[in-house]
Amino acid sequence: MPPSRVLSQRSLDRLVRQLTKRRRLAAAMSQSLFSEALEAQITADRSDLLDSDAPMSAASEMSYALAADACDRLLQIDRALRRIANGRYGNCEECGEAIAFRRLRALPTATSCFDCAGLTRLDEPEGVGAPGRAQL
């Protein structure tokens, strides 16, 4: 599908820098959280050696959940970088229309436009958006 709007090279470079920075942070956070979760689980396992039905500690559950979230962000960032490399970045995957640059600036991993994401545009007068829609 041909792009409906081409981002300027300057805007694209800015978004690539932002995505690359977020990728480094997400990778570091993911690694750190998985290490914390593993350490918490090892500690819990040592104290629960006699109780084989002992549940995972709350600390290790939370660390695993946070690490999984960081991994998900990392995957979203990698997908966005692949879309940039393939020339498909900036277009809604549902309708093919351009994703507003202000949305990409706020959420550079966005794959859908305001309308397909079910968001009300910030510049719409109050009450114009569909009832119950979130705002970005």
ABEGO torsion letter per residue (X at the ends): XBBABBBBAAAAAAAAAAAAAAAAAAAAAAAAAAAAAAAAAAAAAAAAAABAABBBBAAAAAAAAAAAAAAAAAAAAAAAAAAAAAGABGBBAAAGBBBBAAAAAABAABABBAAAAGBBBAABBBGABBBGBBBX
